Amino acid sequence: MSPAVPTGLSGAAVAKALERGGFEHISTRGSHAKYRSGERTVIVPLHRSLAPGTLRSILRQADWTVGELEEHLK
């Protein structure tokens, strides 16, 4: 069973982790930011708190594990 996704993370914190992990900010439209690394594109809602399902979707788009996210959050 995969580890549980962290709760209470903001969109800004996840966006910063993506940048640390090699993703480049492409654009922002409204409250959603687009990041790209190679062929991978990730859309991050810039909300105060991300729902667990939304965070799982971001991880799937980035092809990251929970451990990789936690490493880039530090």
N, CA, C and O atoms as CSV, one atom per row, in Angstrom:
chain,resi,resn,atom,element,x,y,z
A,1,MET,N,N,0.842,-1.180,0.000
A,1,MET,CA,C,0.000,0.000,0.000
A,1,MET,C,C,0.886,1.241,0.000
A,1,MET,O,O,1.872,1.304,0.734
A,2,SER,N,N,0.540,2.212,-0.810
A,2,SER,CA,C,1.359,3.425,-0.911
A,2,SER,C,C,1.151,4.317,0.308
A,2,SER,O,O,0.084,4.291,0.921
A,3,PRO,N,N,2.169,5.109,0.663
A,3,PRO,CA,C,2.033,5.993,1.817
A,3,PRO,C,C,0.989,7.067,1.550
A,3,PRO,O,O,0.758,7.461,0.406
A,4,ALA,N,N,0.370,7.527,2.610
A,4,ALA,CA,C,-0.668,8.548,2.503
A,4,ALA,C,C,-0.061,9.875,2.080
A,4,ALA,O,O,1.063,10.210,2.456
A,5,VAL,N,N,-0.820,10.620,1.297
A,5,VAL,CA,C,-0.339,11.938,0.878
A,5,VAL,C,C,-0.423,12.887,2.067
A,5,VAL,O,O,-1.331,12.766,2.889
A,6,PRO,N,N,0.516,13.831,2.170
A,6,PRO,CA,C,0.473,14.796,3.268
A,6,PRO,C,C,-0.782,15.662,3.162
A,6,PRO,O,O,-1.267,15.931,2.063
A,7,THR,N,N,-1.294,16.086,4.291
A,7,THR,CA,C,-2.478,16.939,4.293
A,7,THR,C,C,-2.097,18.357,4.688
A,7,THR,O,O,-1.064,18.590,5.317
A,8,GLY,N,N,-2.939,19.286,4.313
A,8,GLY,CA,C,-2.733,20.673,4.703
A,8,GLY,C,C,-1.696,21.421,3.891
A,8,GLY,O,O,-1.304,22.522,4.276
A,9,LEU,N,N,-1.238,20.862,2.778
A,9,LEU,CA,C,-0.250,21.559,1.947
A,9,LEU,C,C,-0.947,22.606,1.088
A,9,LEU,O,O,-2.044,22.376,0.581
A,10,SER,N,N,-0.306,23.749,0.929
A,10,SER,CA,C,-0.856,24.789,0.064
A,10,SER,C,C,-0.372,24.562,-1.362
A,10,SER,O,O,0.615,23.864,-1.596
A,11,GLY,N,N,-1.077,25.157,-2.300
A,11,GLY,CA,C,-0.659,25.081,-3.691
A,11,GLY,C,C,0.696,25.725,-3.905
A,11,GLY,O,O,1.496,25.247,-4.709
A,12,ALA,N,N,0.960,26.820,-3.181
A,12,ALA,CA,C,2.252,27.510,-3.311
A,12,ALA,C,C,3.398,26.619,-2.851
A,12,ALA,O,O,4.466,26.622,-3.463
A,13,ALA,N,N,3.190,25.850,-1.771
A,13,ALA,CA,C,4.237,24.955,-1.268
A,13,ALA,C,C,4.523,23.848,-2.281
A,13,ALA,O,O,5.680,23.491,-2.504
A,14,VAL,N,N,3.479,23.310,-2.888
A,14,VAL,CA,C,3.658,22.256,-3.889
A,14,VAL,C,C,4.342,22.830,-5.132
A,14,VAL,O,O,5.190,22.169,-5.733
A,15,ALA,N,N,3.979,24.050,-5.518
A,15,ALA,CA,C,4.609,24.696,-6.674
A,15,ALA,C,C,6.099,24.898,-6.432
A,15,ALA,O,O,6.913,24.683,-7.330
A,16,LYS,N,N,6.455,25.310,-5.223
A,16,LYS,CA,C,7.870,25.513,-4.888
A,16,LYS,C,C,8.615,24.177,-4.931
A,16,LYS,O,O,9.755,24.119,-5.392
A,17,ALA,N,N,7.977,23.105,-4.454
A,17,ALA,CA,C,8.592,21.773,-4.494
A,17,ALA,C,C,8.815,21.331,-5.941
A,17,ALA,O,O,9.843,20.733,-6.256
A,18,LEU,N,N,7.857,21.624,-6.816
A,18,LEU,CA,C,8.019,21.265,-8.228
A,18,LEU,C,C,9.209,21.998,-8.835
A,18,LEU,O,O,9.982,21.411,-9.592
A,19,GLU,N,N,9.358,23.280,-8.506
A,19,GLU,CA,C,10.498,24.047,-9.030
A,19,GLU,C,C,11.818,23.479,-8.524
A,19,GLU,O,O,12.792,23.400,-9.273
A,20,ARG,N,N,11.851,23.085,-7.255
A,20,ARG,CA,C,13.063,22.464,-6.706
A,20,ARG,C,C,13.356,21.135,-7.393
A,20,ARG,O,O,14.512,20.726,-7.496
A,21,GLY,N,N,12.310,20.466,-7.859
A,21,GLY,CA,C,12.461,19.168,-8.516
A,21,GLY,C,C,12.728,19.255,-10.005
A,21,GLY,O,O,12.744,18.232,-10.690
A,22,GLY,N,N,12.939,20.467,-10.521
A,22,GLY,CA,C,13.308,20.602,-11.918
A,22,GLY,C,C,12.203,21.049,-12.856
A,22,GLY,O,O,12.424,21.133,-14.064
A,23,PHE,N,N,11.021,21.338,-12.335
A,23,PHE,CA,C,9.938,21.822,-13.182
A,23,PHE,C,C,10.062,23.332,-13.355
A,23,PHE,O,O,10.493,24.041,-12.446
A,24,GLU,N,N,9.680,23.810,-14.529
A,24,GLU,CA,C,9.767,25.236,-14.847
A,24,GLU,C,C,8.361,25.827,-14.895
A,24,GLU,O,O,7.458,25.238,-15.489
A,25,HIS,N,N,8.174,26.994,-14.268
A,25,HIS,CA,C,6.889,27.682,-14.307
A,25,HIS,C,C,6.660,28.197,-15.720
A,25,HIS,O,O,7.493,28.922,-16.264
A,26,ILE,N,N,5.531,27.822,-16.313
A,26,ILE,CA,C,5.216,28.210,-17.682
A,26,ILE,C,C,4.252,29.389,-17.698
A,26,ILE,O,O,4.503,30.386,-18.375
A,27,SER,N,N,3.151,29.281,-16.960
A,27,SER,CA,C,2.159,30.347,-16.955
A,27,SER,C,C,1.242,30.197,-15.753
A,27,SER,O,O,1.195,29.151,-15.105
A,28,THR,N,N,0.516,31.267,-15.476
A,28,THR,CA,C,-0.522,31.247,-14.451
A,28,THR,C,C,-1.763,31.871,-15.062
A,28,THR,O,O,-1.701,32.925,-15.695
A,29,ARG,N,N,-2.872,31.214,-14.866
A,29,ARG,CA,C,-4.140,31.748,-15.354
A,29,ARG,C,C,-5.147,31.620,-14.226
A,29,ARG,O,O,-5.528,30.514,-13.844
A,30,GLY,N,N,-5.573,32.748,-13.700
A,30,GLY,CA,C,-6.473,32.727,-12.558
A,30,GLY,C,C,-5.730,32.175,-11.358
A,30,GLY,O,O,-4.685,32.701,-10.977
A,31,SER,N,N,-6.258,31.123,-10.761
A,31,SER,CA,C,-5.628,30.546,-9.571
A,31,SER,C,C,-4.912,29.232,-9.870
A,31,SER,O,O,-4.658,28.446,-8.957
A,32,HIS,N,N,-4.586,28.987,-11.129
A,32,HIS,CA,C,-3.910,27.748,-11.510
A,32,HIS,C,C,-2.601,28.054,-12.224
A,32,HIS,O,O,-2.555,28.872,-13.143
A,33,ALA,N,N,-1.542,27.386,-11.787
A,33,ALA,CA,C,-0.217,27.571,-12.383
A,33,ALA,C,C,0.159,26.319,-13.169
A,33,ALA,O,O,-0.185,25.201,-12.786
A,34,LYS,N,N,0.863,26.524,-14.264
A,34,LYS,CA,C,1.289,25.426,-15.132
A,34,LYS,C,C,2.806,25.295,-15.034
A,34,LYS,O,O,3.539,26.275,-15.174
A,35,TYR,N,N,3.264,24.063,-14.790
A,35,TYR,CA,C,4.695,23.753,-14.698
A,35,TYR,C,C,5.022,22.671,-15.704
A,35,TYR,O,O,4.194,21.808,-15.994
A,36,ARG,N,N,6.247,22.720,-16.243
A,36,ARG,CA,C,6.639,21.737,-17.246
A,36,ARG,C,C,8.071,21.279,-17.014
A,36,ARG,O,O,8.944,22.064,-16.641
A,37,SER,N,N,8.288,19.991,-17.244
A,37,SER,CA,C,9.625,19.404,-17.225
A,37,SER,C,C,9.649,18.354,-18.322
A,37,SER,O,O,9.039,17.294,-18.186
A,38,GLY,N,N,10.353,18.648,-19.411
A,38,GLY,CA,C,10.369,17.721,-20.541
A,38,GLY,C,C,8.981,17.585,-21.124
A,38,GLY,O,O,8.370,18.577,-21.522
A,39,GLU,N,N,8.475,16.361,-21.179
A,39,GLU,CA,C,7.138,16.105,-21.715
A,39,GLU,C,C,6.052,16.213,-20.658
A,39,GLU,O,O,4.866,16.212,-20.986
A,40,ARG,N,N,6.447,16.306,-19.388
A,40,ARG,CA,C,5.482,16.337,-18.290
A,40,ARG,C,C,4.957,17.744,-18.051
A,40,ARG,O,O,5.740,18.686,-17.927
A,41,THR,N,N,3.646,17.893,-17.986
A,41,THR,CA,C,3.009,19.157,-17.646
A,41,THR,C,C,2.162,18.929,-16.404
A,41,THR,O,O,1.412,17.955,-16.326
A,42,VAL,N,N,2.284,19.830,-15.434
A,42,VAL,CA,C,1.556,19.715,-14.175
A,42,VAL,C,C,0.792,21.010,-13.939
A,42,VAL,O,O,1.358,22.098,-14.042
A,43,ILE,N,N,-0.490,20.893,-13.623
A,43,ILE,CA,C,-1.318,22.040,-13.282
A,43,ILE,C,C,-1.511,22.029,-11.770
A,43,ILE,O,O,-1.946,21.029,-11.199
A,44,VAL,N,N,-1.179,23.161,-11.118
A,44,VAL,CA,C,-1.280,23.262,-9.661
A,44,VAL,C,C,-2.271,24.360,-9.305
A,44,VAL,O,O,-2.050,25.519,-9.658
A,45,PRO,N,N,-3.375,24.022,-8.606
A,45,PRO,CA,C,-4.262,25.072,-8.122
A,45,PRO,C,C,-3.589,25.796,-6.956
A,45,PRO,O,O,-3.111,25.155,-6.020
A,46,LEU,N,N,-3.552,27.106,-7.009
A,46,LEU,CA,C,-2.864,27.882,-5.977
A,46,LEU,C,C,-3.826,28.218,-4.842
A,46,LEU,O,O,-4.109,29.385,-4.574
A,47,HIS,N,N,-4.319,27.180,-4.185
A,47,HIS,CA,C,-5.252,27.335,-3.076
A,47,HIS,C,C,-4.514,27.227,-1.746
A,47,HIS,O,O,-3.383,26.745,-1.690
A,48,ARG,N,N,-5.162,27.676,-0.688
A,48,ARG,CA,C,-4.532,27.633,0.644
A,48,ARG,C,C,-4.283,26.213,1.109
A,48,ARG,O,O,-3.266,25.928,1.742
A,49,SER,N,N,-5.206,25.325,0.798
A,49,SER,CA,C,-5.064,23.929,1.214
A,49,SER,C,C,-5.551,23.037,0.075
A,49,SER,O,O,-6.642,23.238,-0.458
A,50,LEU,N,N,-4.734,22.053,-0.294
A,50,LEU,CA,C,-5.100,21.141,-1.377
A,50,LEU,C,C,-5.736,19.879,-0.803
A,50,LEU,O,O,-5.257,19.322,0.185
A,51,ALA,N,N,-6.804,19.446,-1.425
A,51,ALA,CA,C,-7.463,18.207,-1.022
A,51,ALA,C,C,-6.544,17.029,-1.355
A,51,ALA,O,O,-5.751,17.112,-2.294
A,52,PRO,N,N,-6.642,15.933,-0.597
A,52,PRO,CA,C,-5.773,14.777,-0.852
A,52,PRO,C,C,-5.875,14.247,-2.282
A,52,PRO,O,O,-4.860,13.869,-2.867
A,53,GLY,N,N,-7.066,14.214,-2.847
A,53,GLY,CA,C,-7.232,13.734,-4.216
A,53,GLY,C,C,-6.563,14.649,-5.230
A,53,GLY,O,O,-6.009,14.183,-6.226
A,54,THR,N,N,-6.616,15.950,-4.975
A,54,THR,CA,C,-5.956,16.918,-5.856
A,54,THR,C,C,-4.449,16.731,-5.794
A,54,THR,O,O,-3.771,16.773,-6.820
A,55,LEU,N,N,-3.928,16.526,-4.594
A,55,LEU,CA,C,-2.488,16.321,-4.432
A,55,LEU,C,C,-2.044,15.026,-5.116
A,55,LEU,O,O,-0.981,14.987,-5.735
A,56,ARG,N,N,-2.849,13.972,-5.008
A,56,ARG,CA,C,-2.538,12.712,-5.704
A,56,ARG,C,C,-2.512,12.929,-7.219
A,56,ARG,O,O,-1.666,12.367,-7.914
A,57,SER,N,N,-3.432,13.738,-7.722
A,57,SER,CA,C,-3.470,14.033,-9.149
A,57,SER,C,C,-2.216,14.782,-9.587
A,57,SER,O,O,-1.667,14.497,-10.651
A,58,ILE,N,N,-1.760,15.731,-8.784
A,58,ILE,CA,C,-0.531,16.473,-9.086
A,58,ILE,C,C,0.656,15.517,-9.114
A,58,ILE,O,O,1.495,15.597,-10.011
A,59,LEU,N,N,0.731,14.614,-8.140
A,59,LEU,CA,C,1.831,13.645,-8.094
A,59,LEU,C,C,1.803,12.733,-9.319
A,59,LEU,O,O,2.850,12.405,-9.877
A,60,ARG,N,N,0.618,12.332,-9.730
A,60,ARG,CA,C,0.478,11.473,-10.913
A,60,ARG,C,C,0.947,12.227,-12.163
A,60,ARG,O,O,1.658,11.667,-12.998
A,61,GLN,N,N,0.545,13.500,-12.288
A,61,GLN,CA,C,0.960,14.303,-13.446
A,61,GLN,C,C,2.480,14.468,-13.481
A,61,GLN,O,O,3.084,14.443,-14.553
A,62,ALA,N,N,3.101,14.639,-12.298
A,62,ALA,CA,C,4.550,14.856,-12.216
A,62,ALA,C,C,5.325,13.547,-12.263
A,62,ALA,O,O,6.546,13.556,-12.416
A,63,ASP,N,N,4.622,12.409,-12.131
A,63,ASP,CA,C,5.244,11.091,-12.051
A,63,ASP,C,C,6.169,11.018,-10.838
A,63,ASP,O,O,7.287,10.510,-10.921
A,64,TRP,N,N,5.683,11.534,-9.715
A,64,TRP,CA,C,6.419,11.536,-8.449
A,64,TRP,C,C,5.738,10.610,-7.455
A,64,TRP,O,O,4.541,10.338,-7.549
A,65,THR,N,N,6.533,10.129,-6.497
A,65,THR,CA,C,5.988,9.402,-5.358
A,65,THR,C,C,5.795,10.392,-4.216
A,65,THR,O,O,6.255,11.531,-4.289
A,66,VAL,N,N,5.118,9.957,-3.167
A,66,VAL,CA,C,4.949,10.801,-1.982
A,66,VAL,C,C,6.313,11.122,-1.385
A,66,VAL,O,O,6.542,12.241,-0.926
A,67,GLY,N,N,7.219,10.149,-1.389
A,67,GLY,CA,C,8.566,10.363,-0.855
A,67,GLY,C,C,9.326,11.437,-1.618
A,67,GLY,O,O,10.022,12.256,-1.016
A,68,GLU,N,N,9.197,11.437,-2.943
A,68,GLU,CA,C,9.866,12.466,-3.750
A,68,GLU,C,C,9.310,13.853,-3.431
A,68,GLU,O,O,10.064,14.821,-3.343
A,69,LEU,N,N,7.995,13.946,-3.260
A,69,LEU,CA,C,7.390,15.228,-2.897
A,69,LEU,C,C,7.921,15.704,-1.556
A,69,LEU,O,O,8.320,16.860,-1.417
A,70,GLU,N,N,7.927,14.812,-0.565
A,70,GLU,CA,C,8.399,15.191,0.769
A,70,GLU,C,C,9.858,15.627,0.736
A,70,GLU,O,O,10.244,16.538,1.468
A,71,GLU,N,N,10.674,14.991,-0.101
A,71,GLU,CA,C,12.085,15.367,-0.211
A,71,GLU,C,C,12.231,16.782,-0.769
A,71,GLU,O,O,13.074,17.548,-0.301
A,72,HIS,N,N,11.421,17.131,-1.762
A,72,HIS,CA,C,11.511,18.459,-2.378
A,72,HIS,C,C,10.826,19.537,-1.538
A,72,HIS,O,O,11.044,20.727,-1.766
A,73,LEU,N,N,10.006,19.136,-0.575
A,73,LEU,CA,C,9.366,20.113,0.313
A,73,LEU,C,C,10.337,20.637,1.356
A,73,LEU,O,O,10.117,21.707,1.922
A,74,LYS,N,N,11.416,19.895,1.620
A,74,LYS,CA,C,12.362,20.286,2.672
A,74,LYS,C,C,13.194,21.468,2.263
A,74,LYS,O,O,14.039,21.924,3.033
